[in-house]
Amino acid sequence: MAEDLAGQITAVGALADPARRALYRFVAGAQAPVSRDQAAAGVGLPRHTVKFHLERLVEDGLLETEYRRLTGRRGPGAGRPAKLYRRSARQFDVTLPERHYDLAGRILAGAVDAAAATGQPVRAAVDAAATAEGRALADPGTPLVDVLAGLGYEPRDTGDGVVLGNCPFHDLAATHTELVCGMNLGLLEALLEQRAGEGRADEGRRAVLDPAPGRCCVVLTAP
């Protein structure tokens, strides 16, 4: 996730250029994929300039391409298919400090579905969903601090343990503290247990609730 954040920042940064920003808005607002000529006419820039900026937007994942004949003709003499541009399906969500409300939403939506289907209390369903996510995110092939950094926790090894300098669910934790801190705890407990079961050297660490201002309400004890 940390690498993805860097990629998203780079992609969004491409829109700082006024020409690229205008092209992105034009393509995104079109009812169908557009050609270079259509884009050039739409934003009032030379075709060679438009080509450069469109390709940069494709490289950064903001646009996608396809090839299609605009005339509808087929066979000999129909001409080469035109390269067309459309908005990418990729979603960009850049927040600093890093937040992962998509992960919180996935846990909470899964819990609501489980509670509705089984009659399980919602809090117990949240704990179960957080545990499942923690196991799925354990990534035993990656150092623990890198896994935690990828989730937006900003881990800081103090020697006595690991303090998590950032809560990736900050706004939710501020308004639903008990629920979200419990969700954080369940996720990290399961993540550590899964890694321990697969032989990682950090197996001696435990996740414990230790709320304090300016950081996550969970800390990891020393091995």
KOLMIDO-545593 format. One record per residue: chain; residue number from 1; x, y, z of N, C-alpha, C in turn. Coordinates in steps of 0.02 Angstrom, whole numbers, plus 50000, padded with zeros to 5 digits. Example, Ala and Ser with C-alpha at 12.3 -4.5 7.8 and 13.67 -1.06 7.14 Angstrom:
2
<node A,1,<50660,49716,50390>,<50615,49775,50390>,<50660,49835,50390>>
<node A,2,<50642,49888,50354>,<50684,49947,50357>,<50645,50002,50394>>
This chain:
223
<node A,1,<50041,49940,50000>,<50000,50000,50000>,<50043,50063,50000>>
<node A,2,<50103,50061,50033>,<50146,50120,50033>,<50168,50136,49962>>
<node A,3,<50188,50085,49924>,<50208,50096,49855>,<50149,50122,49814>>
<node A,4,<50091,50097,49828>,<50032,50121,49791>,<50019,50194,49807>>
<node A,5,<50028,50215,49869>,<50020,50285,49887>,<50068,50328,49848>>
<node A,6,<50131,50307,49843>,<50181,50345,49805>,<50159,50351,49732>>
<node A,7,<50134,50296,49704>,<50110,50298,49635>,<50051,50344,49626>>
<node A,8,<50006,50344,49675>,<49947,50387,49671>,<49966,50460,49676>>
<node A,9,<50015,50476,49719>,<50038,50545,49726>,<50069,50568,49660>>
<node A,10,<50110,50524,49629>,<50140,50541,49565>,<50087,50554,49512>>
<node A,11,<50037,50510,49510>,<49984,50516,49460>,<49944,50581,49470>>
<node A,12,<49924,50593,49531>,<49885,50653,49545>,<49928,50716,49532>>
<node A,13,<49993,50710,49546>,<50038,50766,49534>,<50042,50785,49461>>
<node A,14,<50030,50735,49416>,<50031,50749,49345>,<49977,50801,49326>>
<node A,15,<49925,50805,49365>,<49870,50850,49350>,<49885,50922,49371>>
<node A,16,<49944,50933,49401>,<49963,51002,49417>,<49976,51042,49354>>
<node A,17,<49994,51007,49299>,<50004,51041,49235>,<49937,51062,49207>>
<node A,18,<49926,51126,49191>,<49861,51149,49167>,<49836,51113,49105>>
<node A,19,<49882,51099,49058>,<49862,51065,48996>,<49838,50994,49010>>
<node A,20,<49874,50959,49053>,<49853,50890,49069>,<49788,50891,49108>>
<node A,21,<49781,50939,49152>,<49719,50944,49191>,<49659,50957,49145>>
<node A,22,<49668,51001,49096>,<49614,51016,49049>,<49597,50955,49007>>
<node A,23,<49648,50918,48985>,<49637,50858,48945>,<49602,50804,48985>>
<node A,24,<49623,50795,49047>,<49591,50744,49089>,<49518,50761,49099>>
<node A,25,<49503,50823,49113>,<49432,50843,49123>,<49392,50834,49058>>
<node A,26,<49423,50849,49001>,<49388,50842,48938>,<49372,50768,48924>>
<node A,27,<49422,50725,48932>,<49412,50653,48920>,<49362,50624,48970>>
<node A,28,<49369,50643,49034>,<49324,50616,49085>,<49252,50638,49074>>
<node A,29,<49243,50697,49045>,<49175,50723,49035>,<49144,50701,48970>>
<node A,30,<49183,50668,48926>,<49156,50647,48861>,<49111,50586,48870>>
<node A,31,<49061,50580,48827>,<49014,50524,48832>,<49043,50459,48803>>
<node A,32,<49097,50465,48763>,<49130,50407,48732>,<49204,50422,48728>>
<node A,33,<49245,50370,48720>,<49317,50381,48712>,<49332,50430,48656>>
<node A,34,<49384,50471,48665>,<49398,50524,48617>,<49466,50513,48583>>
<node A,35,<49472,50538,48522>,<49535,50534,48485>,<49579,50594,48502>>
<node A,36,<49641,50592,48478>,<49686,50648,48490>,<49659,50712,48456>>
<node A,37,<49631,50704,48396>,<49604,50762,48361>,<49546,50792,48400>>
<node A,38,<49503,50749,48426>,<49446,50774,48465>,<49469,50809,48528>>
<node A,39,<49520,50780,48561>,<49546,50810,48622>,<49579,50877,48607>>
<node A,40,<49617,50880,48551>,<49650,50943,48532>,<49599,50998,48519>>
<node A,41,<49545,50980,48484>,<49493,51028,48470>,<49456,51048,48534>>
<node A,42,<49448,51000,48579>,<49410,51013,48640>,<49444,51060,48688>>
<node A,43,<49511,51058,48690>,<49547,51100,48738>,<49586,51157,48704>>
<node A,44,<49584,51158,48637>,<49617,51212,48600>,<49692,51211,48602>>
<node A,45,<49722,51150,48598>,<49794,51143,48597>,<49816,51108,48533>>
<node A,46,<49879,51118,48511>,<49904,51082,48452>,<49903,51006,48463>>
<node A,47,<49894,50969,48409>,<49889,50897,48413>,<49951,50865,48442>>
<node A,48,<50011,50890,48423>,<50073,50860,48448>,<50080,50870,48523>>
<node A,49,<50056,50928,48548>,<50058,50941,48620>,<50008,50895,48656>>
<node A,50,<49950,50888,48627>,<49898,50845,48657>,<49922,50772,48659>>
<node A,51,<49955,50749,48607>,<49980,50680,48606>,<50027,50668,48664>>
<node A,52,<50074,50713,48675>,<50122,50706,48731>,<50086,50702,48798>>
<node A,53,<50040,50748,48810>,<50007,50749,48875>,<49960,50690,48885>>
<node A,54,<49926,50668,48833>,<49882,50610,48839>,<49922,50548,48857>>
<node A,55,<49979,50540,48825>,<50021,50480,48839>,<50048,50483,48910>>
<node A,56,<50063,50542,48935>,<50085,50549,49004>,<50028,50529,49052>>
<node A,57,<49968,50548,49036>,<49910,50529,49078>,<49898,50454,49077>>
<node A,58,<49911,50423,49020>,<49906,50350,49015>,<49959,50317,49058>>
<node A,59,<50022,50341,49053>,<50077,50312,49092>,<50064,50317,49167>>
<node A,60,<50032,50370,49188>,<50018,50380,49259>,<49954,50346,49282>>
<node A,61,<49920,50311,49237>,<49861,50273,49257>,<49797,50313,49261>>
<node A,62,<49799,50375,49237>,<49739,50416,49241>,<49692,50405,49181>>
<node A,63,<49720,50385,49125>,<49681,50370,49065>,<49696,50299,49040>>
<node A,64,<49649,50271,49003>,<49659,50207,48969>,<49647,50218,48895>>
<node A,65,<49670,50170,48854>,<49664,50177,48782>,<49629,50116,48751>>
<node A,66,<49603,50127,48691>,<49576,50073,48650>,<49584,50094,48577>>
<node A,67,<49578,50047,48532>,<49585,50062,48460>,<49520,50045,48425>>
<node A,68,<49495,50092,48385>,<49433,50082,48350>,<49429,50128,48289>>
<node A,69,<49399,50103,48235>,<49388,50145,48176>,<49329,50191,48190>>
<node A,70,<49340,50255,48180>,<49287,50304,48194>,<49237,50308,48137>>
<node A,71,<49255,50285,48076>,<49210,50290,48019>,<49159,50234,48017>>
<node A,72,<49173,50178,48052>,<49128,50121,48049>,<49141,50077,47988>>
<node A,73,<49186,50098,47943>,<49201,50058,47883>,<49246,50000,47901>>
<node A,74,<49243,49946,47862>,<49285,49888,47872>,<49318,49869,47806>>
<node A,75,<49369,49825,47813>,<49401,49799,47753>,<49451,49846,47722>>
<node A,76,<49478,49828,47662>,<49528,49870,47628>,<49502,49941,47618>>
<node A,77,<49546,49988,47630>,<49528,50058,47621>,<49492,50090,47680>>
<node A,78,<49479,50049,47732>,<49444,50076,47790>,<49489,50120,47834>>
<node A,79,<49555,50113,47823>,<49601,50152,47864>,<49619,50118,47929>>
<node A,80,<49670,50144,47962>,<49693,50115,48025>,<49646,50136,48082>>
<node A,81,<49637,50091,48131>,<49597,50110,48189>,<49629,50169,48225>>
<node A,82,<49589,50212,48252>,<49614,50270,48290>,<49626,50250,48362>>
<node A,83,<49676,50282,48393>,<49689,50272,48464>,<49643,50318,48503>>
<node A,84,<49603,50289,48546>,<49554,50328,48584>,<49571,50326,48658>>
<node A,85,<49550,50377,48693>,<49567,50386,48764>,<49502,50391,48805>>
<node A,86,<49503,50359,48863>,<49447,50363,48909>,<49475,50366,48980>>
<node A,87,<49435,50388,49026>,<49457,50391,49096>,<49471,50321,49122>>
<node A,88,<49524,50315,49160>,<49542,50250,49190>,<49492,50231,49244>>
<node A,89,<49483,50165,49251>,<49440,50140,49304>,<49476,50141,49372>>
<node A,90,<49541,50154,49370>,<49580,50156,49432>,<49555,50212,49477>>
<node A,91,<49551,50198,49541>,<49527,50247,49590>,<49586,50278,49626>>
<node A,92,<49585,50343,49635>,<49638,50379,49670>,<49609,50409,49733>>
<node A,93,<49644,50397,49789>,<49620,50422,49853>,<49682,50439,49895>>
<node A,94,<49708,50498,49887>,<49770,50518,49919>,<49754,50560,49981>>
<node A,95,<49778,50537,50039>,<49769,50575,50100>,<49836,50575,50138>>
<node A,96,<49852,50631,50167>,<49912,50638,50207>,<49893,50672,50272>>
<node A,97,<49905,50640,50330>,<49932,50573,50339>,<49889,50519,50304>>
<node A,98,<49920,50463,50292>,<49887,50411,50253>,<49827,50382,50291>>
<node A,99,<49771,50377,50257>,<49711,50347,50285>,<49689,50289,50240>>
<node A,100,<49655,50241,50270>,<49629,50184,50231>,<49557,50170,50252>>
<node A,101,<49514,50218,50236>,<49444,50209,50253>,<49411,50154,50211>>
<node A,102,<49443,50137,50154>,<49418,50081,50115>,<49424,50016,50155>>
<node A,103,<49479,50008,50192>,<49488,49948,50234>,<49437,49948,50291>>
<node A,104,<49428,50005,50323>,<49377,50009,50376>,<49308,49993,50348>>
<node A,105,<49293,50021,50290>,<49228,50008,50259>,<49218,49935,50243>>
<node A,106,<49271,49902,50219>,<49266,49831,50202>,<49252,49789,50265>>
<node A,107,<49286,49806,50319>,<49275,49770,50382>,<49204,49781,50407>>
<node A,108,<49182,49843,50409>,<49116,49858,50436>,<49060,49832,50392>>
<node A,109,<49068,49835,50326>,<49017,49809,50281>,<49012,49733,50288>>
<node A,110,<49070,49700,50293>,<49069,49627,50303>,<49036,49608,50369>>
<node A,111,<49048,49649,50420>,<49018,49635,50485>,<48942,49644,50483>>
<node A,112,<48918,49696,50449>,<48846,49707,50444>,<48813,49649,50406>>
<node A,113,<48844,49627,50351>,<48817,49571,50313>,<48814,49508,50356>>
<node A,114,<48868,49495,50393>,<48870,49435,50435>,<48818,49438,50490>>
<node A,115,<48811,49497,50521>,<48762,49504,50574>,<48691,49495,50548>>
<node A,116,<48677,49521,50489>,<48611,49514,50460>,<48596,49442,50441>>
<node A,117,<48647,49406,50418>,<48637,49338,50395>,<48632,49287,50452>>
<node A,118,<48668,49301,50507>,<48673,49251,50560>,<48640,49272,50626>>
<node A,119,<48622,49336,50632>,<48595,49360,50695>,<48648,49373,50747>>
<node A,120,<48711,49369,50727>,<48767,49382,50773>,<48767,49455,50794>>
<node A,121,<48783,49470,50857>,<48788,49540,50878>,<48838,49578,50834>>
<node A,122,<48822,49641,50819>,<48864,49679,50772>,<48935,49685,50797>>
<node A,123,<48946,49698,50861>,<49014,49706,50886>,<49055,49642,50877>>
<node A,124,<49022,49585,50890>,<49057,49521,50880>,<49072,49510,50806>>
<node A,125,<49026,49531,50763>,<49037,49525,50691>,<49094,49570,50668>>
<node A,126,<49100,49630,50697>,<49156,49675,50681>,<49222,49642,50701>>
<node A,127,<49223,49613,50761>,<49285,49579,50784>,<49304,49524,50736>>
<node A,128,<49255,49485,50715>,<49270,49429,50670>,<49294,49454,50602>>
<node A,129,<49263,49507,50577>,<49284,49534,50512>,<49353,49565,50516>>
<node A,130,<49369,49599,50571>,<49435,49628,50579>,<49488,49573,50585>>
<node A,131,<49471,49519,50619>,<49517,49462,50624>,<49532,49432,50555>>
<node A,132,<49480,49425,50515>,<49489,49396,50448>,<49533,49442,50406>>
<node A,133,<49523,49508,50410>,<49564,49554,50372>,<49636,49552,50396>>
<node A,134,<49646,49549,50462>,<49714,49547,50489>,<49752,49486,50464>>
<node A,135,<49720,49429,50462>,<49752,49369,50436>,<49770,49376,50363>>
<node A,136,<49724,49405,50325>,<49735,49413,50253>,<49792,49462,50238>>
<node A,137,<49802,49511,50283>,<49853,49563,50271>,<49920,49547,50303>>
<node A,138,<49927,49489,50335>,<49987,49473,50374>,<50051,49474,50333>>
<node A,139,<50049,49451,50271>,<50107,49452,50225>,<50172,49430,50259>>
<node A,140,<50178,49367,50278>,<50237,49344,50316>,<50302,49350,50277>>
<node A,141,<50300,49360,50212>,<50361,49368,50173>,<50391,49438,50176>>
<node A,142,<50358,49484,50211>,<50379,49554,50215>,<50393,49572,50288>>
<node A,143,<50446,49611,50302>,<50459,49633,50371>,<50398,49667,50401>>
<node A,144,<50388,49657,50466>,<50329,49683,50500>,<50322,49759,50492>>
<node A,145,<50377,49796,50501>,<50371,49869,50497>,<50349,49890,50427>>
<node A,146,<50368,49853,50375>,<50347,49870,50307>,<50273,49855,50297>>
<node A,147,<50249,49800,50326>,<50178,49784,50322>,<50137,49839,50356>>
<node A,148,<50159,49858,50416>,<50123,49910,50453>,<50126,49977,50417>>
<node A,149,<50183,49994,50388>,<50189,50056,50351>,<50143,50056,50290>>
<node A,150,<50138,49998,50258>,<50095,49992,50200>,<50021,50002,50217>>
<node A,151,<50003,49989,50279>,<49935,49998,50302>,<49923,50069,50329>>
<node A,152,<49976,50110,50329>,<49969,50179,50350>,<49980,50192,50424>>
<node A,153,<50008,50142,50461>,<50015,50150,50533>,<50075,50192,50555>>
<node A,154,<50122,50205,50510>,<50184,50242,50526>,<50218,50212,50588>>
<node A,155,<50241,50149,50585>,<50271,50116,50644>,<50338,50147,50664>>
<node A,156,<50348,50153,50729>,<50411,50179,50756>,<50434,50132,50810>>
<node A,157,<50490,50098,50798>,<50516,50050,50846>,<50553,50088,50900>>
<node A,158,<50528,50085,50961>,<50558,50122,51017>,<50608,50080,51056>>
<node A,159,<50616,50016,51039>,<50658,49971,51078>,<50617,49933,51129>>
<node A,160,<50569,49967,51159>,<50524,49935,51207>,<50461,49908,51171>>
<node A,161,<50455,49924,51108>,<50396,49903,51070>,<50390,49946,51007>>
<node A,162,<50334,49939,50974>,<50322,49977,50913>,<50262,50023,50925>>
<node A,163,<50274,50088,50921>,<50220,50137,50925>,<50195,50151,50855>>
<node A,164,<50130,50155,50847>,<50100,50168,50782>,<50081,50241,50779>>
<node A,165,<50122,50280,50743>,<50115,50352,50744>,<50054,50380,50709>>
<node A,166,<50019,50338,50671>,<49961,50362,50634>,<49905,50310,50637>>
<node A,167,<49844,50333,50642>,<49787,50287,50637>,<49758,50293,50567>>
<node A,168,<49757,50240,50528>,<49729,50244,50460>,<49654,50254,50459>>
<node A,169,<49622,50252,50517>,<49549,50262,50522>,<49534,50323,50566>>
<node A,170,<49576,50374,50563>,<49577,50428,50612>,<49509,50460,50624>>
<node A,171,<49475,50481,50571>,<49412,50517,50580>,<49359,50472,50612>>
<node A,172,<49358,50409,50593>,<49311,50362,50624>,<49329,50350,50697>>
<node A,173,<49393,50346,50712>,<49414,50335,50781>,<49396,50394,50825>>
<node A,174,<49396,50454,50797>,<49380,50513,50836>,<49306,50515,50856>>
<node A,175,<49263,50487,50813>,<49191,50490,50827>,<49163,50425,50854>>
<node A,176,<49197,50369,50841>,<49174,50303,50865>,<49234,50267,50896>>
<node A,177,<49262,50297,50948>,<49326,50276,50975>,<49327,50204,50997>>
<node A,178,<49280,50183,51037>,<49281,50115,51064>,<49275,50063,51008>>
<node A,179,<49230,50075,50961>,<49220,50028,50906>,<49282,50023,50863>>
<node A,180,<49310,50080,50843>,<49366,50079,50795>,<49431,50057,50829>>
<node A,181,<49441,50075,50892>,<49501,50050,50927>,<49497,49974,50936>>
<node A,182,<49438,49949,50950>,<49430,49877,50954>,<49442,49843,50887>>
<node A,183,<49421,49875,50833>,<49432,49849,50766>,<49507,49849,50750>>
<node A,184,<49542,49903,50767>,<49614,49907,50758>,<49649,49851,50797>>
<node A,185,<49629,49842,50859>,<49660,49790,50901>,<49649,49721,50871>>
<node A,186,<49587,49706,50851>,<49573,49640,50822>,<49612,49627,50759>>
<node A,187,<49617,49678,50716>,<49654,49671,50654>,<49727,49657,50666>>
<node A,188,<49758,49695,50712>,<49830,49688,50724>,<49846,49625,50763>>
<node A,189,<49802,49605,50809>,<49812,49542,50844>,<49813,49484,50794>>
<node A,190,<49765,49483,50749>,<49761,49429,50700>,<49820,49431,50652>>
<node A,191,<49842,49491,50633>,<49900,49498,50589>,<49962,49467,50621>>
<node A,192,<49973,49484,50685>,<50032,49456,50721>,<50026,49381,50730>>
<node A,193,<49967,49357,50748>,<49957,49285,50758>,<49969,49246,50693>>
<node A,194,<49945,49273,50637>,<49955,49240,50573>,<50029,49237,50555>>
<node A,195,<50065,49291,50567>,<50136,49292,50552>,<50174,49245,50598>>
<node A,196,<50154,49242,50662>,<50187,49196,50709>,<50176,49124,50688>>
<node A,197,<50116,49109,50664>,<50102,49041,50642>,<50141,49021,50581>>
<node A,198,<50167,49071,50544>,<50207,49056,50485>,<50281,49069,50496>>
<node A,199,<50301,49072,50561>,<50371,49072,50579>,<50408,49138,50575>>
<node A,200,<50374,49193,50575>,<50410,49257,50572>,<50445,49272,50639>>
<node A,201,<50501,49308,50635>,<50541,49322,50695>,<50506,49370,50742>>
<node A,202,<50455,49406,50718>,<50420,49454,50761>,<50364,49420,50801>>
<node A,203,<50366,49353,50805>,<50311,49316,50836>,<50300,49332,50909>>
<node A,204,<50351,49361,50943>,<50343,49375,51014>,<50305,49439,51029>>
<node A,205,<50290,49479,50979>,<50255,49542,50991>,<50180,49530,51003>>
<node A,206,<50151,49574,51044>,<50079,49573,51055>,<50050,49642,51042>>
<node A,207,<49989,49644,51018>,<49954,49707,51009>,<49913,49720,51072>>
<node A,208,<49919,49780,51100>,<49882,49798,51160>,<49853,49868,51153>>
<node A,209,<49796,49879,51183>,<49766,49946,51184>,<49806,49991,51230>>
<node A,210,<49825,50049,51205>,<49862,50098,51245>,<49849,50167,51215>>
<node A,211,<49788,50193,51222>,<49770,50256,51190>,<49813,50314,51215>>
<node A,212,<49830,50359,51168>,<49867,50420,51185>,<49857,50469,51128>>
<node A,213,<49859,50534,51142>,<49849,50583,51089>,<49902,50579,51035>>
<node A,214,<49882,50590,50973>,<49930,50596,50919>,<49955,50532,50889>>
<node A,215,<49925,50475,50907>,<49946,50411,50878>,<49889,50361,50881>>
<node A,216,<49902,50302,50853>,<49852,50249,50856>,<49842,50225,50928>>
<node A,217,<49782,50202,50943>,<49766,50180,51011>,<49794,50111,51027>>
<node A,218,<49827,50079,50977>,<49857,50013,50987>,<49933,50019,50981>>
<node A,219,<49970,49985,51025>,<50043,49981,51019>,<50062,49907,51018>>
<node A,220,<50121,49893,50993>,<50147,49825,50992>,<50202,49818,51043>>
<node A,221,<50196,49769,51087>,<50247,49758,51138>,<50310,49730,51108>>
<node A,222,<50366,49736,51144>,<50429,49707,51122>,<50424,49631,51124>>
<node A,223,<50463,49595,51083>,<50463,49521,51086>,<50484,49497,51154>>
